[in-house]
Amino acid sequence: MTTFNIPNMSCGHCKATVQKTIHAIDPEAQIDFDMASRRITLDSRAKPDDIKAALAAAGYPATLAK
């Protein structure tokens, strides 16, 4: 499991875009959203750097949560 902070994710449209972006890389990825803290927890076979690059390209730059 990997957790990302996505500060630009603030609404349902944002959530849908983030989900679509991740599923384009890994259709079987499991994503748990925490909209209040603007975080996702992700179970995916894709590399975190690939996820970060795809999210940034979609307008949602992400950082790994600590």
N, C-alpha and C positions, 0 to 999 in steps of 0.2 A: 504494500500500500504506500502510496505517495500522496502527500498533501501539498496543494498549491494555494498561494494567496493570489487572488485575481481582483485587484482594487477597482477595476472598471466594470465589474459584474454587479449590476444593481437592480435588475428587473427580470421579468419573465422572458423577454426577448433576448436579453444577454445570456440567460441560462440556456435557452434553446440554441443559440449560436455556439456557445461553448460545447454543449453536448454534441451538436452536429460536427463541429471541428474535430473533436476527439474521436468520434465514431468513424470519421473518414480515415483515420489512421489505424484504429483498432475497433472494428465493429462489435467486438465482444467485451469491450471495456465496461466496467462497472463504475459508475460515478455517483457519489453522494455529495449533494450540494448543501452548503450552509450559507444561505443568502445573507443572513444577518452579519456574519463575520467575513463575507465575501471570500469563502474558501471552498475548495473541492477536495475530496479524498477519492483517490483513483486507484483501482485495481486493473492494471493493464499490462500487456506484454510489450507495449511500445516503450522506447527509452524516454526518460523524463526530458532530455534535451530536445527530442523530436516533438514532444507535446508542447513544450515551451515555445519552440519556433513556430509551430502551427497556430497556437493561440495568439502569439504576437502578430502574425500575418493576418489574423482575423480581427485584430484590433483590441485584443484582450491580453496584454503582456502579463505574464505570471512569474512568480518567484516561488521557489521551494520553501515551504513552511518549516520552521525549526521546532 
